[in-house]
Amino acid sequence: MAFFGTIGVSEQGPVLRSTRLYLRAPVIGDYAAWSTLRAVSRDFLTPWEPSWPEDDLTRSSFRRRLRRYLHERRSDHSYTFFLFQSAGDGLIGGLTLSSIRRGVTQSCSLGYWIGQPHARNGYMSEAVTTVLPFIFEGLRLHRVEAACLPQNQASIGLLQKAGFRQEGYARGYLKIAGEWRDHVLFARLAEDGAATLGDAAVPQNGVVQPMT
């Protein structure tokens, strides 16, 4: 399968690589960079995320996260990645494939966040494009879904550029910042093919070129 040209395997799970980024599972050594990035990005992220627990940025909370991530990956329920710059190995954000459903459904949900210092540089577009071959070829899923607030035009544009199609509008879909909020629903299917990747291209060597 072509996508293996972009993936290395470690004890922590797959490592996905693109031109500017690599995605891998978080480890305890990421705590300092993660807590710092989340703290400086708090005001930037709060309008788009569920309310943070009071101890969210503590080391003990991070350890619990890692245990949950490992359990969910081993049970094929969820795959969580941290995003790093290839140059310098700096942490810039995160991406999760959750609610994996097998059987006749073969689907998952996509969620992501980017630290404020790294926003609006095309990094998340590149990360989403990079993870798609892993979803469809690696996990052999048929469908990936995503939802975002109607006001989040940056996220809507990102999903459309990555070949997602708007499929609906869900009232009170998720509790964001303490309130039940409506969301716009998007999805992309395995058979949609490389032709719908917007400005991205997947050459025969399997390396996904970043969107600009």
C-alpha positions in Angstrom: 0.0 0.0 0.0 1.4 3.4 -1.0 0.8 5.1 2.3 3.5 3.0 4.0 6.0 5.3 2.3 5.1 7.9 4.9 4.9 5.7 8.0 7.4 4.4 10.5 6.4 2.0 13.3 7.5 2.3 16.9 6.4 0.7 20.1 4.1 3.7 20.6 2.3 3.1 17.3 2.5 4.5 13.8 4.5 7.5 12.9 3.1 9.5 9.9 5.4 11.8 8.0 4.9 14.7 5.5 7.2 17.4 4.2 7.0 19.7 7.2 5.5 17.5 9.9 5.4 14.1 11.6 2.6 12.7 13.7 3.1 10.2 16.5 1.4 9.0 19.7 2.2 11.2 22.7 4.6 10.0 25.4 5.4 11.2 28.9 8.4 13.1 27.6 6.0 15.4 25.8 4.4 16.7 29.0 6.4 19.9 29.3 6.0 21.0 25.7 2.3 20.0 25.7 1.4 21.7 28.9 3.3 24.9 27.9 1.6 25.0 24.4 -1.8 24.3 25.8 -1.4 27.0 28.5 -0.3 29.8 26.1 -3.1 28.7 23.7 -5.9 28.6 26.3 -7.8 31.7 25.2 -7.3 30.7 21.6 -8.7 27.2 22.0 -11.4 27.7 24.7 -14.2 28.9 22.3 -13.8 25.7 20.2 -13.3 22.9 22.8 -15.1 21.2 25.7 -14.5 22.9 29.1 -11.0 22.0 30.5 -10.9 20.1 33.8 -9.4 22.1 36.7 -6.3 19.8 36.7 -6.1 19.5 32.9 -2.5 20.7 32.6 -1.0 18.7 35.5 1.4 15.9 35.0 -0.9 13.4 36.7 -3.7 14.4 34.4 -1.4 13.9 31.4 -0.4 10.5 32.7 -4.1 9.5 32.8 -4.4 10.7 29.3 -1.6 8.5 28.1 -3.0 5.5 29.8 -6.4 6.2 28.1 -4.8 6.7 24.7 -2.9 3.5 25.0 -5.9 1.5 26.0 -8.0 3.0 23.2 -5.3 2.3 20.6 -4.8 -1.3 21.7 -8.6 -1.9 21.5 -8.8 -0.1 18.1 -11.2 2.4 19.4 -9.2 5.6 19.0 -5.8 6.8 17.7 -4.3 10.0 19.2 -1.4 11.8 17.5 0.7 14.8 18.5 1.9 17.0 15.6 5.6 18.0 15.4 7.6 20.1 13.1 10.2 18.0 11.2 12.7 20.8 11.6 13.4 21.1 15.3 10.9 18.6 16.6 8.6 21.3 18.1 5.2 20.3 19.2 2.5 22.3 17.4 -0.8 20.5 18.0 -2.8 17.3 18.1 -5.1 15.1 16.0 -7.4 12.2 17.1 -9.3 9.5 15.2 -12.0 8.5 17.7 -15.2 6.5 17.8 -13.9 3.9 15.5 -16.8 1.6 14.4 -16.2 -1.7 12.6 -18.7 -4.2 11.3 -20.9 -2.8 8.5 -20.0 0.9 9.4 -16.2 1.0 9.2 -15.9 4.7 10.2 -14.3 7.1 12.6 -14.5 10.7 13.8 -11.7 13.2 13.2 -10.8 15.9 15.7 -7.8 18.3 15.9 -6.3 21.3 17.7 -3.4 23.6 16.8 -1.4 25.8 19.2 -2.0 29.5 18.8 1.7 30.3 17.9 1.4 27.9 14.9 -2.1 28.7 13.6 -2.7 29.9 10.1 0.4 28.3 8.6 -1.3 25.4 6.9 0.1 22.8 9.4 -3.3 21.3 10.2 -4.3 21.1 6.6 -1.0 19.2 6.0 -1.7 16.9 9.0 -5.2 16.0 7.9 -4.1 15.2 4.4 -1.3 13.1 5.8 -3.6 11.1 8.1 -6.1 10.2 5.4 -4.1 7.3 3.8 -3.7 5.9 7.3 -7.4 6.0 7.8 -8.4 4.4 4.5 -5.5 2.1 3.8 -4.0 1.5 7.2 -7.1 1.1 9.3 -9.1 0.1 6.3 -12.0 2.4 7.2 -14.6 3.5 4.7 -15.7 6.8 6.1 -14.2 9.6 8.3 -16.5 12.2 9.8 -15.8 15.6 11.3 -17.9 18.3 12.9 -17.2 22.0 13.6 -19.0 25.1 14.8 -20.7 27.1 12.1 -18.6 30.1 13.1 -15.3 28.3 12.7 -14.7 29.2 9.1 -11.0 28.2 9.3 -12.0 24.6 10.1 -14.7 24.5 7.5 -12.2 25.7 4.9 -9.7 23.1 6.0 -12.1 20.2 5.7 -13.4 21.3 2.3 -9.8 21.7 1.1 -9.1 18.1 2.3 -12.0 16.7 0.3 -14.6 16.5 3.0 -18.2 17.2 1.9 -20.8 18.9 4.1 -23.6 16.5 4.9 -25.7 18.1 7.5 -26.3 20.4 10.4 -26.7 19.0 14.0 -28.5 21.0 16.7 -26.9 20.8 20.2 -24.4 18.3 18.9 -21.5 18.9 21.4 -21.0 20.7 24.7 -18.4 23.4 23.9 -17.1 25.8 26.5 -20.0 24.7 28.8 -22.8 25.1 26.3 -24.6 22.8 23.9 -23.7 24.0 20.5 -24.9 23.3 16.9 -22.3 21.9 14.5 -21.9 21.5 10.8 -21.3 17.9 9.8 -18.7 16.8 7.2 -17.5 13.4 5.9 -15.1 11.9 3.4 -15.3 8.4 1.9 -12.5 6.1 0.9 -13.8 6.0 -2.7 -13.8 9.8 -3.0 -10.2 9.3 -4.1 -7.2 11.6 -4.5 -9.0 13.7 -7.0 -10.9 15.4 -4.2 -7.9 16.3 -2.1 -8.1 19.9 -3.1 -4.6 21.3 -3.8 -2.9 18.1 -2.4 -1.5 15.4 -4.6 -0.4 11.9 -3.8 2.5 10.8 -6.1 3.3 7.2 -6.8 6.0 7.1 -4.1 3.2 7.6 -1.5 4.6 10.8 0.0 1.6 13.2 0.5 2.6 16.7 -0.6 1.4 19.5 1.7 -1.3 21.9 0.8 -0.2 25.5 0.6 
